[in-house]
Amino acid sequence: MIPPLKEIVIVGGGSAGWMTAAALSSLLAPKDVTITLIESDEIGIVGVGEATIPDILNFNQMLGIDEADFIRATNATFKLGIEFIDWGRQGDRYIHPFSGHGVDMNGFDFHQFWLHSQTAGNSHPIDDYSLCAVAARHGKFVHPDPNPRSIRSHIRYAYHFDASLYARYLRTYAEKRGVRRIEGKIKAVVQAPETGHITELKLEDGQSVAGEFFFDCSGFRSLLLGQTLGIGYVDWSHWLPCNTAQAVPSSHTGPLIPYTRATAKTSGWQWRIPTQTRTGNGHIYCRDFMSDDEAASVLLSGLDGEALASPRVIRFTTGHRQAFWDKNCIAIGLSAGFLEPLESTSIYLIQEGVSRFISLFPNASLPNVFRDEYNRHMRTEFEQVRDFIILHYAATERADSPFWNYCRNMSIPDTLKHKIALFREGGRAFRHEDELFSRPSWVAVFLGQNINPRAYDPVVANLPPADVMASVESMREAMIDAVRQMPTHEAYLAKYRIPRAG
Ligand SMILES: Cc1cc2nc3c(=O)[nH]c(=O)nc-3n(C[C@H](O)[C@H](O)[C@H](O)COP(=O)(O)OP(=O)(O)OC[C@H]3O[C@@H](n4cnc5c(N)ncnc54)[C@H](O)[C@@H]3O)c2cc1C
């Protein structure tokens, strides 16, 4: 009998480390297994990462987390999608909503009917047919109705939250389930001479922590997988040239919006994310096209409220490690790779890494085939998200700055070229291999970025325009009606918020 893994060590106490610790402690309920997490207060955590996508609900549910408790503890607000401003052309505005558009009819995608109605004079944008997009525009929110016949059952949502508070919340969760936390800075990593496997971590204060399997959640440093095991980096900067972020919180002005806002700037873009107590802001840009000083002034001049700190600069290189799992070590979080937060996917990729490891949970023999499957899966996940993010940059008509000229003319991956061609020729969009973003997401961004199909489904094209117009219009009215009856996001959230003094 091959023995099970008995000693698991996690390096890092950011979102990645504590999400890993929480999930493993929930699964293993440590009895025969020890789970130890090491984090350094001196190094700290990156502390950004405020916007999520609906998959976070599955993660929290898997842990058995009470939603109201979580919302209070992390200062969370609800999120129905992302609004993109000035991306395709200056003055453009569209929402990538978490719910689809309209209702598919007789086996045909809704957007085919919408395309037909456009030729018959319908001037409503596709956004007007998504419940989440319409609710977002009106500042409304409600939980999905469990009755599948109700139009409100189409609501899909995620959260905006304080990433540091989320890590703290999961720390309490994991410690209650037996995870041992050690505070201290790792100064040396010991490897077995014959295999190169990691065996022990030596801390500056003289402690030493032995383990059989190690999770590298050490952030951009990639202390174990990158620095110790020497796994190289696949650099995607030629497709996603932004390499710096500046982040700053600001005070609230106006009601809390239930969506993330991503506004394109001359050399990148700026995010605006409302949590209960403040607005998170950040400017992502490429230093080849804009200096840090200029980027800071763009950021500060784009705030709605008063800045609550000085902007913090964070450098990054878009891409991922050549392998995510090598020997007895898996990297999760920033140590595994980074894709800029345009579609709020990093926390999802952490979740996916942990879940895939759990579904492949190895015994102490660590079969290579498990490692290979994990690496294949995570590489595919990263590449699929990458293509979706590149689409926002490449499908632009902006010619107002060297940065946008570069993006408009850059080469793109063949996988993305193929998707764009399918949509351009006939409005066709498919979900490939269970990829994260499904058809409605691709359709929202294709159309939002002005990729208009040359033709649409010939069967739908043969339907009488007046009939199509009538069904499409009835769906639009149903959306507006449903949203009219929803409470405002602010009012809905009030029941979750802890009253604050003053
Ligand atoms: C600008 C920006 C914006 C982002 N926005 C979003 C977003 O909106 N949505 C989203 O999903 N994600 C977002 N992310 C990503 C998100 O922030 C990260 O994926 C997430 O916070 C995980 O970080 P981490 O835990 O991997 O690393 P970190 O938070 O950096 O944690 C690293 C940990 O390793 C420890 N450590 C490192 N070296 C040592 C050592 N030698 N000894 C002991 N401990 C050590 C540190 O103390 C720390 O605890 C964003 C990232 C950036 C850079």
The ligand as an SDF file (V2000), in Angstrom:
LIG
                    3D

 53 58  0  0  0  0  0  0  0  0999 V2000
   -2.7960   45.2700   -9.7110 C   0  0  0  0  0  0  0  0  0  0  0  0
   -3.5240   44.0000   -9.4160 C   0  0  0  0  0  0  0  0  0  0  0  0
   -4.9090   43.9790   -9.3880 C   0  0  0  0  0  0  0  0  0  0  0  0
   -5.5920   42.7760   -9.1410 C   0  0  0  0  0  0  0  0  0  0  0  0
   -6.9540   42.7510   -9.1700 N   0  0  0  0  0  0  0  0  0  0  0  0
   -7.5870   41.5630   -9.0700 C   0  0  0  0  0  0  0  0  0  0  0  0
   -8.9910   41.4770   -9.1620 C   0  0  0  0  0  0  0  0  0  0  0  0
   -9.6880   42.4660   -9.2980 O   0  0  0  0  0  0  0  0  0  0  0  0
   -9.5610   40.2540   -9.0890 N   0  0  0  0  0  0  0  0  0  0  0  0
   -8.8260   39.1180   -8.9240 C   0  0  0  0  0  0  0  0  0  0  0  0
   -9.3830   38.0150   -8.9070 O   0  0  0  0  0  0  0  0  0  0  0  0
   -7.4900   39.1960   -8.7530 N   0  0  0  0  0  0  0  0  0  0  0  0
   -6.8620   40.3690   -8.8430 C   0  0  0  0  0  0  0  0  0  0  0  0
   -5.5110   40.4270   -8.6960 N   0  0  0  0  0  0  0  0  0  0  0  0
   -4.7680   39.2400   -8.3440 C   0  0  0  0  0  0  0  0  0  0  0  0
   -4.8450   38.9980   -6.8510 C   0  0  0  0  0  0  0  0  0  0  0  0
   -4.4040   40.1220   -6.1450 O   0  0  0  0  0  0  0  0  0  0  0  0
   -3.9650   37.8270   -6.4880 C   0  0  0  0  0  0  0  0  0  0  0  0
   -4.2280   36.7720   -7.3430 O   0  0  0  0  0  0  0  0  0  0  0  0
   -4.2220   37.3810   -5.0990 C   0  0  0  0  0  0  0  0  0  0  0  0
   -4.1750   38.4340   -4.2090 O   0  0  0  0  0  0  0  0  0  0  0  0
   -3.2810   36.3160   -4.6920 C   0  0  0  0  0  0  0  0  0  0  0  0
   -2.0460   36.8160   -4.3380 O   0  0  0  0  0  0  0  0  0  0  0  0
   -1.0360   35.7800   -3.7420 P   0  0  0  0  0  0  0  0  0  0  0  0
   -1.6190   35.1890   -2.5180 O   0  0  0  0  0  0  0  0  0  0  0  0
   -0.6140   34.8560   -4.8280 O   0  0  0  0  0  0  0  0  0  0  0  0
    0.2440   36.6570   -3.3950 O   0  0  0  0  0  0  0  0  0  0  0  0
    0.4960   37.6970   -2.1920 P   0  0  0  0  0  0  0  0  0  0  0  0
   -0.7120   38.3730   -1.7510 O   0  0  0  0  0  0  0  0  0  0  0  0
    1.6520   38.5430   -2.6630 O   0  0  0  0  0  0  0  0  0  0  0  0
    0.9970   36.8000   -0.9910 O   0  0  0  0  0  0  0  0  0  0  0  0
    2.3030   36.2630   -0.9520 C   0  0  0  0  0  0  0  0  0  0  0  0
    2.5500   35.6660    0.4210 C   0  0  0  0  0  0  0  0  0  0  0  0
    3.7960   34.9850    0.4130 O   0  0  0  0  0  0  0  0  0  0  0  0
    4.5160   35.3450    1.5950 C   0  0  0  0  0  0  0  0  0  0  0  0
    5.9550   35.2000    1.3420 N   0  0  0  0  0  0  0  0  0  0  0  0
    6.6360   35.5510    0.2300 C   0  0  0  0  0  0  0  0  0  0  0  0
    7.9600   35.2820    0.4010 N   0  0  0  0  0  0  0  0  0  0  0  0
    8.0860   34.7430    1.6430 C   0  0  0  0  0  0  0  0  0  0  0  0
    9.1920   34.2740    2.4160 C   0  0  0  0  0  0  0  0  0  0  0  0
   10.4620   34.3250    1.9630 N   0  0  0  0  0  0  0  0  0  0  0  0
    8.9340   33.7990    3.6480 N   0  0  0  0  0  0  0  0  0  0  0  0
    7.6750   33.7500    4.1580 C   0  0  0  0  0  0  0  0  0  0  0  0
    6.6030   34.1880    3.4790 N   0  0  0  0  0  0  0  0  0  0  0  0
    6.8090   34.6800    2.2370 C   0  0  0  0  0  0  0  0  0  0  0  0
    4.0890   36.7900    1.8410 C   0  0  0  0  0  0  0  0  0  0  0  0
    4.3340   37.1610    3.1780 O   0  0  0  0  0  0  0  0  0  0  0  0
    2.5950   36.6950    1.5360 C   0  0  0  0  0  0  0  0  0  0  0  0
    1.9070   36.2150    2.6720 O   0  0  0  0  0  0  0  0  0  0  0  0
   -4.8340   41.6150   -8.8960 C   0  0  0  0  0  0  0  0  0  0  0  0
   -3.4330   41.6570   -8.8670 C   0  0  0  0  0  0  0  0  0  0  0  0
   -2.7750   42.8260   -9.1300 C   0  0  0  0  0  0  0  0  0  0  0  0
   -1.2700   42.8400   -9.1030 C   0  0  0  0  0  0  0  0  0  0  0  0
  1  2  1  0
  2  3  1  0
  2 52  2  0
  3  4  2  0
  4  5  1  0
  4 50  1  0
  5  6  2  0
  6  7  1  0
  6 13  1  0
  7  8  2  0
  7  9  1  0
  9 10  1  0
 10 11  2  0
 10 12  1  0
 12 13  2  0
 13 14  1  0
 14 15  1  0
 14 50  1  0
 15 16  1  0
 16 17  1  0
 16 18  1  0
 18 19  1  0
 18 20  1  0
 20 21  1  0
 20 22  1  0
 22 23  1  0
 23 24  1  0
 24 25  2  0
 24 26  1  0
 24 27  1  0
 27 28  1  0
 28 29  2  0
 28 30  1  0
 28 31  1  0
 31 32  1  0
 32 33  1  0
 33 34  1  0
 33 48  1  0
 34 35  1  0
 35 36  1  0
 35 46  1  0
 36 37  1  0
 36 45  1  0
 37 38  2  0
 38 39  1  0
 39 40  1  0
 39 45  2  0
 40 41  1  0
 40 42  2  0
 42 43  1  0
 43 44  2  0
 44 45  1  0
 46 47  1  0
 46 48  1  0
 48 49  1  0
 50 51  2  0
 51 52  1  0
 52 53  1  0
M  END
$$$$
